[in-house]
């Protein structure tokens, strides 16, 4: 196994600014793509769902900010679960998070290719070319070094923000809520059922901000910078989400048109600047928002898999660092390969449209399992270790974490409701069940094997301990 002391702390580079850029950059793609399906509940329905999602992620973000300073070790969810519940919970929390980040890499690849195909007029058979191109490019970038990764992330985040601000300013002169929402009869759709089924899409405005603690080992002053980075990221994303929803819905082609669009921000640019060659030229640059999220998730995926391998949860080979760049290149290569393999298999078996729906549901299931472990870890540590050093404490405390924990199950219920009649959702559920069942079998096998090895060693020892001592080692006494 890789030496546990060979962590990433020797390449500490990130300050509050870098963490803010990473947090915003991980999520900002949600303002470019994905959220528009939430308009199925109507504009006001989507607004209500966004307010609920904002409250949910606010509680989650502040709780994670506390955990990340109390346990400043790379690995995020599995480290929190290990400290609160033990190795068994850590194993499943880590695998849930790994499922999410690897699948999101596949989703981001699909989103990037879909966007490029649409704006350039290519057929879907070009998708694999885009996947490989972007994966190779951003793999090289992430393997190249921590400073390079953070600097490129900062640039991508600023460009994404610039494109959004230009859109907001231009849209402000074209807003006609009555014409594009009210007259389209699209304020509310489907009543309570519409709200329930459309909620999960509003999560894309914040989905991924919880990855930020994975950068703790590369943060210069985690106790100060990590909570600042998380809170500033969340505040920025909150402003962006409400502005995006309003301005994209209240201008041509209206809420219904945006609901059915694959590139809502591009539609907004066409409304503001006209459907001309210049706008289409700029539209290619708009992919920077999706690429910003893609790059951030690749970064976080590498750190998670590396940390889990270092602790023995995943094969130790994944913990290897690049000999000169000191980046987790094996974890990056392996995770990206798995994500690409998933995308290729689904592309050639069920098609891109169905593939995206299946992967989104699968990533959300992994995320919610991970959220449940993180919030339960927060609650347990507050109860059993009230005197633990916590450089930052969530202002919402234990009540906020309990509410967030309960909301996880409400969100899961909304996803189940939304997908109950969909074969795509059934595929996602079956895949998730198979994944965790296989993980459970492997865990039980490893525990049994280790227990037998310990018992054999003790029996062969010339100074064999008493039976009571052997039982104590196995946890029976």
N, C-alpha and C positions, 0 to 999 in steps of 0.2 A: 504493500500500500504506500502511496505517496506520503512523504513526511508531512504530518499535520502542521508543522511549523512553516512549511513552504506555502504560505498564503500569499495574498496579493498586496499586503500592506507595505512592502518595500517599494512599491511604485505608487505611493499616495500622490495624487495630483489634484483631485477634485475639491473645489470650494463651493460655497453656497450657490454662486452663479452657475457653475458647471452642473450641479445637481438640479437646479431649476431648469436649465436647458434640457437635461436628460429627462426629467419628469414631464415637462411640457411636450418635448419632442416625441416621447413614447406614445402619447395620447393624441397629439394634434391631428393625426391622420383621421381621427373620428369626426373632425369638423369638415373634412374633405369628402368622406365616403362612409356609408353604412348607417348613419343616423336617420336618413330620410325615410326609412321603413317605419319609423316611429310615428310618422304622419298618418298611418293607417287608423289611428285613434282620433284623427282630426287635429287641427292646429292647437286648439285649447287643450284637447286631450293629451297631445304630445307635450305641451307646456307643463301640465300637471305632472305627467310622468317624469319630465326633466327635473322638476322641483323635488320630487321624491328621490330620484336617483342622486341628485346633488346632496340631499340630506344624508342618504345612505353612505355615499363615498366620503362625505365630510367626517362622519363618525369613524369610518374605516381609516381614513388618512391620519387623523389625529391619534388614534389608538396605535397605528403602526409606527408613527413618529416616536411615541413613547417606548414601544418595544425595541425599536432599532437603536435607541441610545442606552437602554438597560442591558441589551444583549448585542453589542456592536461586533457581530461576527457575520461574515458572508454566508449566505444560505437562506436568509429570509424566513419564510414560513416553517421550514423543517427545523431550523435552529430554535425558533420560538416554541414550537411544539415539543422539541426535545427537552428544553429547559422546564416546561410546564408539565408535560405528561409522560415523558420518557421516550426511549428509542422506537417503540412500536408506532406511536402516534407520529413521531418525526418521519418515519419511513413513508407512511401514507400521505402525510402533508407534503413532503417533498415530491413524491410521485404525482400528486395532484397538480402541484405547481409546474412540474416538468411537462406533464401532459398539456397544460395550458400554453406554456411558452413555445414548445415545439410545434404545436398545432397552429398557433398564431403566426409563426414563421411561414407556414404553408398558406394561411389565409392572406397574409400580407403579400406573398408572392402572387397569389391569385388576383388580389386587388390591383397590384401594380400592372400585371399583364392585361387585365380587363380594361383598365383605364387607358393604357397605351394603345390597345387594339381599337378602342372606341374613338379616341381623338385622331388616330392616324388612319383609321378605316381598314384595319387588318382583320382577317378572320381569326377565329379562336384557335386554329391550328398553329398560330404563331406563339401561343401562350408559353409552351415549354421553352422556347428560345429566350423569352423575357425572363422566365424564372431563373434559368441557368446564368444568364448575363448579370442580373442583379445580385444573385447569391454569390457568385464569384467575386464581383466587385466589392461587395460589403464584407465578405469574408476576409479578403486581403486587407481591407481597411481596419477591421477589428483585430486581426492578427498583427498588424503593423505596429501597434503600440497604444498604450492608454492615452497619452497626450494627444496623439493623432485622432483617436476615436472621439475624445471629448471636444476637441477643436472643431472637427467636422460636424459633430452633433450640434454645437452652438451655432455654427453657420447655417445648418439646415433648419434649426428652430427659428432663427431670426428671419430667414427667407420665407418660411411658412407663415410666420406672424405678419410679415410685410404683405404677402398676398391676401391674407384675410383682412387686414386693415384697409387695403386698397378697395377690397370688395365692400366692406362696411360703409366706407365713405361714399363710394359711388352709389350703393344701394339706397342710402339715406335720401337721395334726390329722386328716387323712383318708387318709393313705398306707396302702396295703395291697398291698405288692409281690407277695406270694404270690397274692392273689385276682385282681389286675388284670393281672399279667404271667405268672406261672408257670402258674396254672390256665387261662389262656387259651392256654397252650402257645405263647407268643410271645417267648421269650427269644432264640432263633435261628431264622431262616427262610432257607432256600435255600443254606445253607453258604457256601463261598467265593464262589460265583456271586452269592448274595444280597448279600454284603458289597460285591462289586465294583460291582454295579448300583445299590446304594443310596448309594454314597459321595457323589455330586455333590450330593445334597439336604442333606447336612451342611455343605456349603460356605456355605449361606445364613446360618449362624450368624456368619460373618465376611465374607461377600461385600460389598465396598464400602469396607473400611477402607483399602485401597490408594489411595483417592481423596484422602486427606487432604493430600498434598503439593501438590495443585492450589490450596490456600489459602495457599501460601507467600508470595505477593506481598502478601497482606493480613495477614500475621503481623508483629507488632512486632519480635520478636527470633527469626528463624527458626532460627538456630544453637542456641538454647537451647530454645525453645518447641515446635518441630516434633517433635523426637524424643521429648520428654516427652509431647506430645499423642498421638502414635502409640502409644507404649508403654502409657500409662495407659488409652487406649481399648481396646487389645488385652486388657489385664488385666481390665478391667471386662466386656468381651464374653465372655471365657473363663468367668468365674464365672457369668454369666447363662446361657450356653449349657448348661452341665451341670445347673444348677438347673432350667431349663425342661424339658430332656429327662426328668429324673427325676420331678419333681413332676407334669408333665402326663401321664406314662405310668403312674404308680403310684397314680392315683386313678380313680374312675369317670369315663368309661365304659371305661377301660383302654387298653392299648396298641393293640389292634385298633380300638377306637372312635375313638381320636385319629388313627390312620392314615387312616381314611375320612372325617375331618371337614375341612370347609373353614375352620373357625375354632376351632382347638384351645384357644386361651386362653379363648374364650367358653364352651366346653364345661367347662373347669376352673372358671370362675366359677359356672356353673350347679350344678356338683357341690358347691361350697363354700357358696354362698348360696341355693341353691334355684332352680328354674325358675319364676320369678315376674316380675311386671311391673317390680319394682325392678331385678332383674338384667338384664332386657331393656333397661331404660333406661340402665344403666351400659354395656351392650354397645355402644351407639352411641359412647360415649366411648372405647372401646378402640381405635377406629380411629386414635387419636392416634399409636400406634406405627407404623402404616403410613404415616401422613402425615408423620411425622418423617423416615422414610427417603425418601419422595417429595420432600420439601423439600430434603433434603441432596443427593440426586442431581441435582435441578434446578440447584442452586447449582454443583455440581462440573461439570456439563455445560456451563454457561455459561462457566466459567473455562477449561475445556479448549478449547472451540471458539474462544473469543476469543484464547487464546495461540497456537493453531495458525494462525489467520488472520493474526496479527501477524507470524508468521514466514514467511508466504507459502505455507503448505501448503494452506490453505483460502482461499476468496475473501476479499479484504481487507475487504469490507463487514462481515464478521462481527467484525472487530476494533473497530468503532465503539463508543464509550462514550456513555452518556447524558450530555447536555450539563450537567446540574446534579447528578444523582445519582451520576455516574461509575461506573455499573454496565454490564456488557456486554449491553445490552438486545437488540441485534440477534442476538447468538449465542443468548441465552435464547429469544427469540421463534422463531428458525429451528429450533433443536433441538427445542423443544416442539411446533412445528407438524409436524415430520417424525415425531416419536413418536406424535402424535395421528393423523396420516395412516395410519401403519402399523396402529395399533389399529383405526381405522375400516375399513380395507380388509379386514383379517383377520376382524373381527367379522362383516362382511356376506358373507364368502366361505366361511370354514371354521368359524365359530362360536367362542364364548368359550373353551370347554374346550380345543379343539385349538390355538387362538391362544396361550393361555398356555404350553402345552407347547413350541410352536415358538419362541416368544420367549425362554423360559428357556434352551433349548438354544443359541439364537443368541447370547444374551448371554454364556453360559459359554464358547463358542468364542472370541468376541472377547476375553474376559477372559484366557483361557489364552494366547492369542497375545501379549497385552500383558504378561502375567507372564513369558513366555519372553524377551521383549526386555529387560525390566527386570533379570532375573537375569543374563542374558548381559552386559548393560551393566555391572552390578556386578562381575562376574568380570573382564571385560576391563580396566576402569579400575583394579582392584586390581593387575593384571599390568603394564599399560603406564604407569600413572601412580601408582606407589606413594607418591610424595612429595606428591601432591595434598593440599591442605588439607582435612581432614575433621574439623570440630568435634565430630562424634559418629562413633564407630566401632562397628559391629555386634559384639557379643561372640562371635558365631558365625563371623565372618570369612569367608574364602574357602571353607572346607569347607561352612559352612552354606548359602552361596549356590549352590554346586555341587549339594548335595543337593536344595535347593529347585527348581533348574532341572531336574534329572532327575525330580523328583516331578511337575512340570508335565505331562510326557509320560505318566506313569502315570495322572494324573487324566484327561487327554484320552482315554487308552485306556479308562478306566472309563466315561466318558460315551459313547464309541462303542459299547462293549459294551452299555450300558444301553439305547441307542436303536437298536441294529442291526436289530431286528425291527419298528421303528416307522416308519410313513410320516411321522409328525410330525418325527422326527429327520432323515429324509431331506430333508424340506423345508428344515430348518434348515441342513443341510450344503450343499445346492444354493444356498441364499440366500447363505451365507458365501462359497462359491467364486465365485459371480457377483460379489459385492461386491469381493473382492480382485482378481479378474481385471480388472474394470473399472478399479479403482484402479491396477493395474499398467500397463494400456494408457494411462491418463491420464498416469502418471508418465513412461513412455517417450516419449510425445508431447511433453510439456513439456520434457524433457531434450533431445530432438532439435531442437525449435523454438528453444530457447535457444542450443544449439550452433551452429545455422545462423545465428542472428542475430549471434552473436559473430564468426563467420567472415566474414559479409558486412561487418560494421563494420570488421574488420581489413583486408579487401581494399580497401575504399573509402577507408581512411585514407591521407593523403598520405605518411605515414611508415610504410609497411607493414612489419611485423616479418618476420623470416625465417620460412621454413617450419617450422624447428625450434621457434620460439617459438609458432607457431600450434598445432603438434602438442602442445606442452607445455601450452597452455591447455586442450586437450581431454583431457589426462590420458594421452597416449600416450608421453610421454617422462618 
